[in-house]
Amino acid sequence: MNDALVAALVEVERHVGRSGWDQPARLFALVRTVDLIASEPGLAEHLSASPVDGLSSIEQEEFTAGADLGETLAGIAWPPAVHGCALAIERLFLPAGLEADLPADPDRAAEVVAGHPARLELRLVVGATRDGGGHGLARLRRGEELIAGDDLAPGLLAALSRTLD
């Protein structure tokens, strides 16, 4: 696990969390803090609390996920100065055992999950780095605890990693 990546993802989750829930997907470039200070010296004071060997996040405010997040991510290629990227998304899901009753049609299944009284709401922040690192964080809407893991969202992690190729 890359400590700099995990720290950057925690900061992204906090940043996104300050805006509350029911947000669209948000994309962030992750750049080495030392490189960011070198290219933008005016940010040195703002970044003084950040470890110089860490990663700083830069939100891509023009990002929209579109109808198919996978297709949207497949169209992204980061410049070499970007060391990694992170995506914050919100998802609905059902507790284990309840998903067996979902319809096969994805659109209909999404409707059923959205209206189900036992649904859980989750904010997921996943990040990948050019050196093959990857990690994910999740927070339930009704919880304070962050869930973390390298294999939290493998499909999303793979899609983000491909944007760095």
Chimera marker file (.cmm) of the C-alpha trace (Angstrom):
<marker_set name="trace">
<marker id="1" x="0.000" y="0.000" z="0.000" r="1" g="1" b="0" radius="0.5"/>
<marker id="2" x="1.261" y="3.464" z="-0.889" r="1" g="1" b="0" radius="0.5"/>
<marker id="3" x="0.922" y="5.807" z="2.112" r="1" g="1" b="0" radius="0.5"/>
<marker id="4" x="0.972" y="8.916" z="-0.095" r="1" g="1" b="0" radius="0.5"/>
<marker id="5" x="-1.921" y="7.550" z="-2.180" r="1" g="1" b="0" radius="0.5"/>
<marker id="6" x="-3.958" y="6.615" z="0.888" r="1" g="1" b="0" radius="0.5"/>
<marker id="7" x="-3.395" y="10.058" z="2.423" r="1" g="1" b="0" radius="0.5"/>
<marker id="8" x="-4.462" y="11.741" z="-0.831" r="1" g="1" b="0" radius="0.5"/>
<marker id="9" x="-7.611" y="9.617" z="-1.012" r="1" g="1" b="0" radius="0.5"/>
<marker id="10" x="-8.521" y="10.449" z="2.584" r="1" g="1" b="0" radius="0.5"/>
<marker id="11" x="-8.141" y="14.144" z="1.754" r="1" g="1" b="0" radius="0.5"/>
<marker id="12" x="-10.275" y="13.741" z="-1.408" r="1" g="1" b="0" radius="0.5"/>
<marker id="13" x="-12.975" y="11.962" z="0.610" r="1" g="1" b="0" radius="0.5"/>
<marker id="14" x="-12.968" y="14.750" z="3.205" r="1" g="1" b="0" radius="0.5"/>
<marker id="15" x="-13.085" y="17.407" z="0.490" r="1" g="1" b="0" radius="0.5"/>
<marker id="16" x="-15.997" y="15.735" z="-1.277" r="1" g="1" b="0" radius="0.5"/>
<marker id="17" x="-17.724" y="15.063" z="2.040" r="1" g="1" b="0" radius="0.5"/>
<marker id="18" x="-17.745" y="18.754" z="2.916" r="1" g="1" b="0" radius="0.5"/>
<marker id="19" x="-20.216" y="19.222" z="0.052" r="1" g="1" b="0" radius="0.5"/>
<marker id="20" x="-22.583" y="16.599" z="1.461" r="1" g="1" b="0" radius="0.5"/>
<marker id="21" x="-24.273" y="13.761" z="-0.357" r="1" g="1" b="0" radius="0.5"/>
<marker id="22" x="-26.123" y="13.365" z="-3.662" r="1" g="1" b="0" radius="0.5"/>
<marker id="23" x="-23.217" y="14.603" z="-5.768" r="1" g="1" b="0" radius="0.5"/>
<marker id="24" x="-22.128" y="13.618" z="-9.258" r="1" g="1" b="0" radius="0.5"/>
<marker id="25" x="-18.910" y="11.689" z="-9.829" r="1" g="1" b="0" radius="0.5"/>
<marker id="26" x="-15.843" y="13.851" z="-9.237" r="1" g="1" b="0" radius="0.5"/>
<marker id="27" x="-12.426" y="13.258" z="-10.809" r="1" g="1" b="0" radius="0.5"/>
<marker id="28" x="-9.047" y="14.360" z="-9.432" r="1" g="1" b="0" radius="0.5"/>
<marker id="29" x="-5.526" y="14.407" z="-10.829" r="1" g="1" b="0" radius="0.5"/>
<marker id="30" x="-2.907" y="13.382" z="-8.274" r="1" g="1" b="0" radius="0.5"/>
<marker id="31" x="0.428" y="15.139" z="-8.631" r="1" g="1" b="0" radius="0.5"/>
<marker id="32" x="3.551" y="14.908" z="-6.533" r="1" g="1" b="0" radius="0.5"/>
<marker id="33" x="3.439" y="17.819" z="-4.089" r="1" g="1" b="0" radius="0.5"/>
<marker id="34" x="7.113" y="18.613" z="-4.658" r="1" g="1" b="0" radius="0.5"/>
<marker id="35" x="6.477" y="18.899" z="-8.416" r="1" g="1" b="0" radius="0.5"/>
<marker id="36" x="3.385" y="21.040" z="-7.865" r="1" g="1" b="0" radius="0.5"/>
<marker id="37" x="5.330" y="23.473" z="-5.665" r="1" g="1" b="0" radius="0.5"/>
<marker id="38" x="8.151" y="23.599" z="-8.225" r="1" g="1" b="0" radius="0.5"/>
<marker id="39" x="5.742" y="24.425" z="-11.065" r="1" g="1" b="0" radius="0.5"/>
<marker id="40" x="3.466" y="26.698" z="-9.003" r="1" g="1" b="0" radius="0.5"/>
<marker id="41" x="5.608" y="28.397" z="-6.290" r="1" g="1" b="0" radius="0.5"/>
<marker id="42" x="2.642" y="30.502" z="-5.239" r="1" g="1" b="0" radius="0.5"/>
<marker id="43" x="1.027" y="27.356" z="-3.823" r="1" g="1" b="0" radius="0.5"/>
<marker id="44" x="3.938" y="26.638" z="-1.443" r="1" g="1" b="0" radius="0.5"/>
<marker id="45" x="2.313" y="28.411" z="1.501" r="1" g="1" b="0" radius="0.5"/>
<marker id="46" x="-1.047" y="26.718" z="0.873" r="1" g="1" b="0" radius="0.5"/>
<marker id="47" x="0.678" y="23.321" z="0.696" r="1" g="1" b="0" radius="0.5"/>
<marker id="48" x="3.002" y="23.894" z="3.663" r="1" g="1" b="0" radius="0.5"/>
<marker id="49" x="1.055" y="21.421" z="5.833" r="1" g="1" b="0" radius="0.5"/>
<marker id="50" x="1.305" y="18.716" z="3.152" r="1" g="1" b="0" radius="0.5"/>
<marker id="51" x="4.250" y="16.333" z="3.117" r="1" g="1" b="0" radius="0.5"/>
<marker id="52" x="6.574" y="17.320" z="0.276" r="1" g="1" b="0" radius="0.5"/>
<marker id="53" x="6.887" y="13.638" z="-0.689" r="1" g="1" b="0" radius="0.5"/>
<marker id="54" x="3.089" y="13.306" z="-0.778" r="1" g="1" b="0" radius="0.5"/>
<marker id="55" x="0.454" y="13.679" z="-3.461" r="1" g="1" b="0" radius="0.5"/>
<marker id="56" x="-1.784" y="16.691" z="-3.970" r="1" g="1" b="0" radius="0.5"/>
<marker id="57" x="-5.186" y="16.408" z="-5.600" r="1" g="1" b="0" radius="0.5"/>
<marker id="58" x="-6.456" y="18.745" z="-8.297" r="1" g="1" b="0" radius="0.5"/>
<marker id="59" x="-10.157" y="18.466" z="-9.053" r="1" g="1" b="0" radius="0.5"/>
<marker id="60" x="-11.089" y="18.259" z="-12.715" r="1" g="1" b="0" radius="0.5"/>
<marker id="61" x="-14.111" y="20.523" z="-12.482" r="1" g="1" b="0" radius="0.5"/>
<marker id="62" x="-15.119" y="20.028" z="-16.118" r="1" g="1" b="0" radius="0.5"/>
<marker id="63" x="-15.471" y="16.245" z="-15.631" r="1" g="1" b="0" radius="0.5"/>
<marker id="64" x="-18.878" y="14.681" z="-16.193" r="1" g="1" b="0" radius="0.5"/>
<marker id="65" x="-19.314" y="10.929" z="-15.927" r="1" g="1" b="0" radius="0.5"/>
<marker id="66" x="-21.833" y="10.679" z="-18.757" r="1" g="1" b="0" radius="0.5"/>
<marker id="67" x="-24.259" y="7.806" z="-19.151" r="1" g="1" b="0" radius="0.5"/>
<marker id="68" x="-21.493" y="5.178" z="-19.080" r="1" g="1" b="0" radius="0.5"/>
<marker id="69" x="-18.701" y="5.853" z="-16.584" r="1" g="1" b="0" radius="0.5"/>
<marker id="70" x="-16.511" y="3.132" z="-18.111" r="1" g="1" b="0" radius="0.5"/>
<marker id="71" x="-16.697" y="4.716" z="-21.552" r="1" g="1" b="0" radius="0.5"/>
<marker id="72" x="-15.995" y="8.154" z="-20.130" r="1" g="1" b="0" radius="0.5"/>
<marker id="73" x="-12.906" y="6.919" z="-18.275" r="1" g="1" b="0" radius="0.5"/>
<marker id="74" x="-11.727" y="5.044" z="-21.386" r="1" g="1" b="0" radius="0.5"/>
<marker id="75" x="-11.528" y="8.408" z="-23.166" r="1" g="1" b="0" radius="0.5"/>
<marker id="76" x="-9.209" y="9.982" z="-20.587" r="1" g="1" b="0" radius="0.5"/>
<marker id="77" x="-5.416" y="10.113" z="-20.898" r="1" g="1" b="0" radius="0.5"/>
<marker id="78" x="-3.375" y="12.016" z="-18.332" r="1" g="1" b="0" radius="0.5"/>
<marker id="79" x="-0.212" y="13.967" z="-19.174" r="1" g="1" b="0" radius="0.5"/>
<marker id="80" x="3.104" y="12.702" z="-17.737" r="1" g="1" b="0" radius="0.5"/>
<marker id="81" x="3.069" y="15.287" z="-14.920" r="1" g="1" b="0" radius="0.5"/>
<marker id="82" x="0.072" y="13.516" z="-13.382" r="1" g="1" b="0" radius="0.5"/>
<marker id="83" x="1.297" y="10.722" z="-11.103" r="1" g="1" b="0" radius="0.5"/>
<marker id="84" x="-2.147" y="9.296" z="-10.399" r="1" g="1" b="0" radius="0.5"/>
<marker id="85" x="-5.855" y="9.938" z="-10.360" r="1" g="1" b="0" radius="0.5"/>
<marker id="86" x="-8.813" y="9.486" z="-8.069" r="1" g="1" b="0" radius="0.5"/>
<marker id="87" x="-12.539" y="9.247" z="-8.586" r="1" g="1" b="0" radius="0.5"/>
<marker id="88" x="-15.257" y="9.892" z="-6.006" r="1" g="1" b="0" radius="0.5"/>
<marker id="89" x="-18.652" y="8.380" z="-6.743" r="1" g="1" b="0" radius="0.5"/>
<marker id="90" x="-21.798" y="7.561" z="-4.825" r="1" g="1" b="0" radius="0.5"/>
<marker id="91" x="-23.535" y="4.244" z="-5.227" r="1" g="1" b="0" radius="0.5"/>
<marker id="92" x="-26.587" y="2.464" z="-3.884" r="1" g="1" b="0" radius="0.5"/>
<marker id="93" x="-26.458" y="-1.217" z="-3.035" r="1" g="1" b="0" radius="0.5"/>
<marker id="94" x="-28.366" y="-3.849" z="-1.130" r="1" g="1" b="0" radius="0.5"/>
<marker id="95" x="-27.061" y="-5.889" z="1.779" r="1" g="1" b="0" radius="0.5"/>
<marker id="96" x="-25.787" y="-9.378" z="0.952" r="1" g="1" b="0" radius="0.5"/>
<marker id="97" x="-28.574" y="-11.807" z="0.203" r="1" g="1" b="0" radius="0.5"/>
<marker id="98" x="-31.054" y="-9.261" z="-1.124" r="1" g="1" b="0" radius="0.5"/>
<marker id="99" x="-29.399" y="-8.816" z="-4.521" r="1" g="1" b="0" radius="0.5"/>
<marker id="100" x="-30.431" y="-12.347" z="-5.573" r="1" g="1" b="0" radius="0.5"/>
<marker id="101" x="-33.969" y="-11.038" z="-6.113" r="1" g="1" b="0" radius="0.5"/>
<marker id="102" x="-32.935" y="-8.213" z="-8.441" r="1" g="1" b="0" radius="0.5"/>
<marker id="103" x="-34.133" y="-8.186" z="-12.066" r="1" g="1" b="0" radius="0.5"/>
<marker id="104" x="-31.555" y="-9.111" z="-14.727" r="1" g="1" b="0" radius="0.5"/>
<marker id="105" x="-32.121" y="-5.847" z="-16.610" r="1" g="1" b="0" radius="0.5"/>
<marker id="106" x="-29.567" y="-3.329" z="-15.210" r="1" g="1" b="0" radius="0.5"/>
<marker id="107" x="-31.865" y="-0.320" z="-15.535" r="1" g="1" b="0" radius="0.5"/>
<marker id="108" x="-34.734" y="-2.089" z="-13.801" r="1" g="1" b="0" radius="0.5"/>
<marker id="109" x="-32.353" y="-3.425" z="-11.112" r="1" g="1" b="0" radius="0.5"/>
<marker id="110" x="-31.130" y="0.134" z="-10.440" r="1" g="1" b="0" radius="0.5"/>
<marker id="111" x="-34.739" y="1.276" z="-9.987" r="1" g="1" b="0" radius="0.5"/>
<marker id="112" x="-35.467" y="-1.556" z="-7.564" r="1" g="1" b="0" radius="0.5"/>
<marker id="113" x="-32.324" y="-0.831" z="-5.519" r="1" g="1" b="0" radius="0.5"/>
<marker id="114" x="-33.084" y="2.915" z="-5.426" r="1" g="1" b="0" radius="0.5"/>
<marker id="115" x="-36.543" y="2.264" z="-4.021" r="1" g="1" b="0" radius="0.5"/>
<marker id="116" x="-35.680" y="-0.594" z="-1.673" r="1" g="1" b="0" radius="0.5"/>
<marker id="117" x="-36.085" y="0.252" z="2.034" r="1" g="1" b="0" radius="0.5"/>
<marker id="118" x="-32.948" y="-1.744" z="2.960" r="1" g="1" b="0" radius="0.5"/>
<marker id="119" x="-30.696" y="0.023" z="0.429" r="1" g="1" b="0" radius="0.5"/>
<marker id="120" x="-27.370" y="1.368" z="1.595" r="1" g="1" b="0" radius="0.5"/>
<marker id="121" x="-25.751" y="4.503" z="0.228" r="1" g="1" b="0" radius="0.5"/>
<marker id="122" x="-22.018" y="4.602" z="-0.186" r="1" g="1" b="0" radius="0.5"/>
<marker id="123" x="-19.414" y="7.175" z="-1.183" r="1" g="1" b="0" radius="0.5"/>
<marker id="124" x="-16.485" y="5.456" z="-2.864" r="1" g="1" b="0" radius="0.5"/>
<marker id="125" x="-13.121" y="7.110" z="-3.512" r="1" g="1" b="0" radius="0.5"/>
<marker id="126" x="-10.734" y="5.046" z="-5.613" r="1" g="1" b="0" radius="0.5"/>
<marker id="127" x="-7.258" y="6.035" z="-6.735" r="1" g="1" b="0" radius="0.5"/>
<marker id="128" x="-4.531" y="4.641" z="-8.966" r="1" g="1" b="0" radius="0.5"/>
<marker id="129" x="-0.922" y="5.646" z="-9.576" r="1" g="1" b="0" radius="0.5"/>
<marker id="130" x="1.418" y="5.219" z="-12.527" r="1" g="1" b="0" radius="0.5"/>
<marker id="131" x="3.624" y="2.873" z="-10.529" r="1" g="1" b="0" radius="0.5"/>
<marker id="132" x="0.773" y="0.357" z="-10.250" r="1" g="1" b="0" radius="0.5"/>
<marker id="133" x="-0.528" y="1.435" z="-6.866" r="1" g="1" b="0" radius="0.5"/>
<marker id="134" x="-4.205" y="1.439" z="-6.148" r="1" g="1" b="0" radius="0.5"/>
<marker id="135" x="-6.488" y="1.824" z="-3.168" r="1" g="1" b="0" radius="0.5"/>
<marker id="136" x="-10.086" y="2.536" z="-2.300" r="1" g="1" b="0" radius="0.5"/>
<marker id="137" x="-12.040" y="4.106" z="0.532" r="1" g="1" b="0" radius="0.5"/>
<marker id="138" x="-15.749" y="3.882" z="1.220" r="1" g="1" b="0" radius="0.5"/>
<marker id="139" x="-18.084" y="5.626" z="3.635" r="1" g="1" b="0" radius="0.5"/>
<marker id="140" x="-21.664" y="4.634" z="4.279" r="1" g="1" b="0" radius="0.5"/>
<marker id="141" x="-24.065" y="7.543" z="4.322" r="1" g="1" b="0" radius="0.5"/>
<marker id="142" x="-25.172" y="6.580" z="7.806" r="1" g="1" b="0" radius="0.5"/>
<marker id="143" x="-21.674" y="6.063" z="9.174" r="1" g="1" b="0" radius="0.5"/>
<marker id="144" x="-18.569" y="7.848" z="10.296" r="1" g="1" b="0" radius="0.5"/>
<marker id="145" x="-16.107" y="5.033" z="9.694" r="1" g="1" b="0" radius="0.5"/>
<marker id="146" x="-14.056" y="4.764" z="6.516" r="1" g="1" b="0" radius="0.5"/>
<marker id="147" x="-13.714" y="1.307" z="4.994" r="1" g="1" b="0" radius="0.5"/>
<marker id="148" x="-10.431" y="0.856" z="3.137" r="1" g="1" b="0" radius="0.5"/>
<marker id="149" x="-8.840" y="-1.729" z="0.893" r="1" g="1" b="0" radius="0.5"/>
<marker id="150" x="-6.727" y="-2.334" z="-2.168" r="1" g="1" b="0" radius="0.5"/>
<marker id="151" x="-9.479" y="-4.520" z="-3.649" r="1" g="1" b="0" radius="0.5"/>
<marker id="152" x="-12.515" y="-2.454" z="-2.705" r="1" g="1" b="0" radius="0.5"/>
<marker id="153" x="-13.551" y="-1.703" z="-6.309" r="1" g="1" b="0" radius="0.5"/>
<marker id="154" x="-11.319" y="-3.708" z="-8.670" r="1" g="1" b="0" radius="0.5"/>
<marker id="155" x="-13.198" y="-2.816" z="-11.864" r="1" g="1" b="0" radius="0.5"/>
<marker id="156" x="-13.089" y="0.886" z="-11.140" r="1" g="1" b="0" radius="0.5"/>
<marker id="157" x="-9.439" y="0.668" z="-10.114" r="1" g="1" b="0" radius="0.5"/>
<marker id="158" x="-8.603" y="-1.056" z="-13.400" r="1" g="1" b="0" radius="0.5"/>
<marker id="159" x="-10.461" y="1.611" z="-15.396" r="1" g="1" b="0" radius="0.5"/>
<marker id="160" x="-8.624" y="4.403" z="-13.560" r="1" g="1" b="0" radius="0.5"/>
<marker id="161" x="-5.275" y="2.659" z="-14.057" r="1" g="1" b="0" radius="0.5"/>
<marker id="162" x="-5.869" y="2.519" z="-17.809" r="1" g="1" b="0" radius="0.5"/>
<marker id="163" x="-6.216" y="6.324" z="-17.892" r="1" g="1" b="0" radius="0.5"/>
<marker id="164" x="-2.574" y="6.509" z="-16.764" r="1" g="1" b="0" radius="0.5"/>
<marker id="165" x="-1.167" y="4.281" z="-19.560" r="1" g="1" b="0" radius="0.5"/>
<link id1="1" id2="2" r="1" g="1" b="0" radius="0.2"/>
<link id1="2" id2="3" r="1" g="1" b="0" radius="0.2"/>
<link id1="3" id2="4" r="1" g="1" b="0" radius="0.2"/>
<link id1="4" id2="5" r="1" g="1" b="0" radius="0.2"/>
<link id1="5" id2="6" r="1" g="1" b="0" radius="0.2"/>
<link id1="6" id2="7" r="1" g="1" b="0" radius="0.2"/>
<link id1="7" id2="8" r="1" g="1" b="0" radius="0.2"/>
<link id1="8" id2="9" r="1" g="1" b="0" radius="0.2"/>
<link id1="9" id2="10" r="1" g="1" b="0" radius="0.2"/>
<link id1="10" id2="11" r="1" g="1" b="0" radius="0.2"/>
<link id1="11" id2="12" r="1" g="1" b="0" radius="0.2"/>
<link id1="12" id2="13" r="1" g="1" b="0" radius="0.2"/>
<link id1="13" id2="14" r="1" g="1" b="0" radius="0.2"/>
<link id1="14" id2="15" r="1" g="1" b="0" radius="0.2"/>
<link id1="15" id2="16" r="1" g="1" b="0" radius="0.2"/>
<link id1="16" id2="17" r="1" g="1" b="0" radius="0.2"/>
<link id1="17" id2="18" r="1" g="1" b="0" radius="0.2"/>
<link id1="18" id2="19" r="1" g="1" b="0" radius="0.2"/>
<link id1="19" id2="20" r="1" g="1" b="0" radius="0.2"/>
<link id1="20" id2="21" r="1" g="1" b="0" radius="0.2"/>
<link id1="21" id2="22" r="1" g="1" b="0" radius="0.2"/>
<link id1="22" id2="23" r="1" g="1" b="0" radius="0.2"/>
<link id1="23" id2="24" r="1" g="1" b="0" radius="0.2"/>
<link id1="24" id2="25" r="1" g="1" b="0" radius="0.2"/>
<link id1="25" id2="26" r="1" g="1" b="0" radius="0.2"/>
<link id1="26" id2="27" r="1" g="1" b="0" radius="0.2"/>
<link id1="27" id2="28" r="1" g="1" b="0" radius="0.2"/>
<link id1="28" id2="29" r="1" g="1" b="0" radius="0.2"/>
<link id1="29" id2="30" r="1" g="1" b="0" radius="0.2"/>
<link id1="30" id2="31" r="1" g="1" b="0" radius="0.2"/>
<link id1="31" id2="32" r="1" g="1" b="0" radius="0.2"/>
<link id1="32" id2="33" r="1" g="1" b="0" radius="0.2"/>
<link id1="33" id2="34" r="1" g="1" b="0" radius="0.2"/>
<link id1="34" id2="35" r="1" g="1" b="0" radius="0.2"/>
<link id1="35" id2="36" r="1" g="1" b="0" radius="0.2"/>
<link id1="36" id2="37" r="1" g="1" b="0" radius="0.2"/>
<link id1="37" id2="38" r="1" g="1" b="0" radius="0.2"/>
<link id1="38" id2="39" r="1" g="1" b="0" radius="0.2"/>
<link id1="39" id2="40" r="1" g="1" b="0" radius="0.2"/>
<link id1="40" id2="41" r="1" g="1" b="0" radius="0.2"/>
<link id1="41" id2="42" r="1" g="1" b="0" radius="0.2"/>
<link id1="42" id2="43" r="1" g="1" b="0" radius="0.2"/>
<link id1="43" id2="44" r="1" g="1" b="0" radius="0.2"/>
<link id1="44" id2="45" r="1" g="1" b="0" radius="0.2"/>
<link id1="45" id2="46" r="1" g="1" b="0" radius="0.2"/>
<link id1="46" id2="47" r="1" g="1" b="0" radius="0.2"/>
<link id1="47" id2="48" r="1" g="1" b="0" radius="0.2"/>
<link id1="48" id2="49" r="1" g="1" b="0" radius="0.2"/>
<link id1="49" id2="50" r="1" g="1" b="0" radius="0.2"/>
<link id1="50" id2="51" r="1" g="1" b="0" radius="0.2"/>
<link id1="51" id2="52" r="1" g="1" b="0" radius="0.2"/>
<link id1="52" id2="53" r="1" g="1" b="0" radius="0.2"/>
<link id1="53" id2="54" r="1" g="1" b="0" radius="0.2"/>
<link id1="54" id2="55" r="1" g="1" b="0" radius="0.2"/>
<link id1="55" id2="56" r="1" g="1" b="0" radius="0.2"/>
<link id1="56" id2="57" r="1" g="1" b="0" radius="0.2"/>
<link id1="57" id2="58" r="1" g="1" b="0" radius="0.2"/>
<link id1="58" id2="59" r="1" g="1" b="0" radius="0.2"/>
<link id1="59" id2="60" r="1" g="1" b="0" radius="0.2"/>
<link id1="60" id2="61" r="1" g="1" b="0" radius="0.2"/>
<link id1="61" id2="62" r="1" g="1" b="0" radius="0.2"/>
<link id1="62" id2="63" r="1" g="1" b="0" radius="0.2"/>
<link id1="63" id2="64" r="1" g="1" b="0" radius="0.2"/>
<link id1="64" id2="65" r="1" g="1" b="0" radius="0.2"/>
<link id1="65" id2="66" r="1" g="1" b="0" radius="0.2"/>
<link id1="66" id2="67" r="1" g="1" b="0" radius="0.2"/>
<link id1="67" id2="68" r="1" g="1" b="0" radius="0.2"/>
<link id1="68" id2="69" r="1" g="1" b="0" radius="0.2"/>
<link id1="69" id2="70" r="1" g="1" b="0" radius="0.2"/>
<link id1="70" id2="71" r="1" g="1" b="0" radius="0.2"/>
<link id1="71" id2="72" r="1" g="1" b="0" radius="0.2"/>
<link id1="72" id2="73" r="1" g="1" b="0" radius="0.2"/>
<link id1="73" id2="74" r="1" g="1" b="0" radius="0.2"/>
<link id1="74" id2="75" r="1" g="1" b="0" radius="0.2"/>
<link id1="75" id2="76" r="1" g="1" b="0" radius="0.2"/>
<link id1="76" id2="77" r="1" g="1" b="0" radius="0.2"/>
<link id1="77" id2="78" r="1" g="1" b="0" radius="0.2"/>
<link id1="78" id2="79" r="1" g="1" b="0" radius="0.2"/>
<link id1="79" id2="80" r="1" g="1" b="0" radius="0.2"/>
<link id1="80" id2="81" r="1" g="1" b="0" radius="0.2"/>
<link id1="81" id2="82" r="1" g="1" b="0" radius="0.2"/>
<link id1="82" id2="83" r="1" g="1" b="0" radius="0.2"/>
<link id1="83" id2="84" r="1" g="1" b="0" radius="0.2"/>
<link id1="84" id2="85" r="1" g="1" b="0" radius="0.2"/>
<link id1="85" id2="86" r="1" g="1" b="0" radius="0.2"/>
<link id1="86" id2="87" r="1" g="1" b="0" radius="0.2"/>
<link id1="87" id2="88" r="1" g="1" b="0" radius="0.2"/>
<link id1="88" id2="89" r="1" g="1" b="0" radius="0.2"/>
<link id1="89" id2="90" r="1" g="1" b="0" radius="0.2"/>
<link id1="90" id2="91" r="1" g="1" b="0" radius="0.2"/>
<link id1="91" id2="92" r="1" g="1" b="0" radius="0.2"/>
<link id1="92" id2="93" r="1" g="1" b="0" radius="0.2"/>
<link id1="93" id2="94" r="1" g="1" b="0" radius="0.2"/>
<link id1="94" id2="95" r="1" g="1" b="0" radius="0.2"/>
<link id1="95" id2="96" r="1" g="1" b="0" radius="0.2"/>
<link id1="96" id2="97" r="1" g="1" b="0" radius="0.2"/>
<link id1="97" id2="98" r="1" g="1" b="0" radius="0.2"/>
<link id1="98" id2="99" r="1" g="1" b="0" radius="0.2"/>
<link id1="99" id2="100" r="1" g="1" b="0" radius="0.2"/>
<link id1="100" id2="101" r="1" g="1" b="0" radius="0.2"/>
<link id1="101" id2="102" r="1" g="1" b="0" radius="0.2"/>
<link id1="102" id2="103" r="1" g="1" b="0" radius="0.2"/>
<link id1="103" id2="104" r="1" g="1" b="0" radius="0.2"/>
<link id1="104" id2="105" r="1" g="1" b="0" radius="0.2"/>
<link id1="105" id2="106" r="1" g="1" b="0" radius="0.2"/>
<link id1="106" id2="107" r="1" g="1" b="0" radius="0.2"/>
<link id1="107" id2="108" r="1" g="1" b="0" radius="0.2"/>
<link id1="108" id2="109" r="1" g="1" b="0" radius="0.2"/>
<link id1="109" id2="110" r="1" g="1" b="0" radius="0.2"/>
<link id1="110" id2="111" r="1" g="1" b="0" radius="0.2"/>
<link id1="111" id2="112" r="1" g="1" b="0" radius="0.2"/>
<link id1="112" id2="113" r="1" g="1" b="0" radius="0.2"/>
<link id1="113" id2="114" r="1" g="1" b="0" radius="0.2"/>
<link id1="114" id2="115" r="1" g="1" b="0" radius="0.2"/>
<link id1="115" id2="116" r="1" g="1" b="0" radius="0.2"/>
<link id1="116" id2="117" r="1" g="1" b="0" radius="0.2"/>
<link id1="117" id2="118" r="1" g="1" b="0" radius="0.2"/>
<link id1="118" id2="119" r="1" g="1" b="0" radius="0.2"/>
<link id1="119" id2="120" r="1" g="1" b="0" radius="0.2"/>
<link id1="120" id2="121" r="1" g="1" b="0" radius="0.2"/>
<link id1="121" id2="122" r="1" g="1" b="0" radius="0.2"/>
<link id1="122" id2="123" r="1" g="1" b="0" radius="0.2"/>
<link id1="123" id2="124" r="1" g="1" b="0" radius="0.2"/>
<link id1="124" id2="125" r="1" g="1" b="0" radius="0.2"/>
<link id1="125" id2="126" r="1" g="1" b="0" radius="0.2"/>
<link id1="126" id2="127" r="1" g="1" b="0" radius="0.2"/>
<link id1="127" id2="128" r="1" g="1" b="0" radius="0.2"/>
<link id1="128" id2="129" r="1" g="1" b="0" radius="0.2"/>
<link id1="129" id2="130" r="1" g="1" b="0" radius="0.2"/>
<link id1="130" id2="131" r="1" g="1" b="0" radius="0.2"/>
<link id1="131" id2="132" r="1" g="1" b="0" radius="0.2"/>
<link id1="132" id2="133" r="1" g="1" b="0" radius="0.2"/>
<link id1="133" id2="134" r="1" g="1" b="0" radius="0.2"/>
<link id1="134" id2="135" r="1" g="1" b="0" radius="0.2"/>
<link id1="135" id2="136" r="1" g="1" b="0" radius="0.2"/>
<link id1="136" id2="137" r="1" g="1" b="0" radius="0.2"/>
<link id1="137" id2="138" r="1" g="1" b="0" radius="0.2"/>
<link id1="138" id2="139" r="1" g="1" b="0" radius="0.2"/>
<link id1="139" id2="140" r="1" g="1" b="0" radius="0.2"/>
<link id1="140" id2="141" r="1" g="1" b="0" radius="0.2"/>
<link id1="141" id2="142" r="1" g="1" b="0" radius="0.2"/>
<link id1="142" id2="143" r="1" g="1" b="0" radius="0.2"/>
<link id1="143" id2="144" r="1" g="1" b="0" radius="0.2"/>
<link id1="144" id2="145" r="1" g="1" b="0" radius="0.2"/>
<link id1="145" id2="146" r="1" g="1" b="0" radius="0.2"/>
<link id1="146" id2="147" r="1" g="1" b="0" radius="0.2"/>
<link id1="147" id2="148" r="1" g="1" b="0" radius="0.2"/>
<link id1="148" id2="149" r="1" g="1" b="0" radius="0.2"/>
<link id1="149" id2="150" r="1" g="1" b="0" radius="0.2"/>
<link id1="150" id2="151" r="1" g="1" b="0" radius="0.2"/>
<link id1="151" id2="152" r="1" g="1" b="0" radius="0.2"/>
<link id1="152" id2="153" r="1" g="1" b="0" radius="0.2"/>
<link id1="153" id2="154" r="1" g="1" b="0" radius="0.2"/>
<link id1="154" id2="155" r="1" g="1" b="0" radius="0.2"/>
<link id1="155" id2="156" r="1" g="1" b="0" radius="0.2"/>
<link id1="156" id2="157" r="1" g="1" b="0" radius="0.2"/>
<link id1="157" id2="158" r="1" g="1" b="0" radius="0.2"/>
<link id1="158" id2="159" r="1" g="1" b="0" radius="0.2"/>
<link id1="159" id2="160" r="1" g="1" b="0" radius="0.2"/>
<link id1="160" id2="161" r="1" g="1" b="0" radius="0.2"/>
<link id1="161" id2="162" r="1" g="1" b="0" radius="0.2"/>
<link id1="162" id2="163" r="1" g="1" b="0" radius="0.2"/>
<link id1="163" id2="164" r="1" g="1" b="0" radius="0.2"/>
<link id1="164" id2="165" r="1" g="1" b="0" radius="0.2"/>
</marker_set>
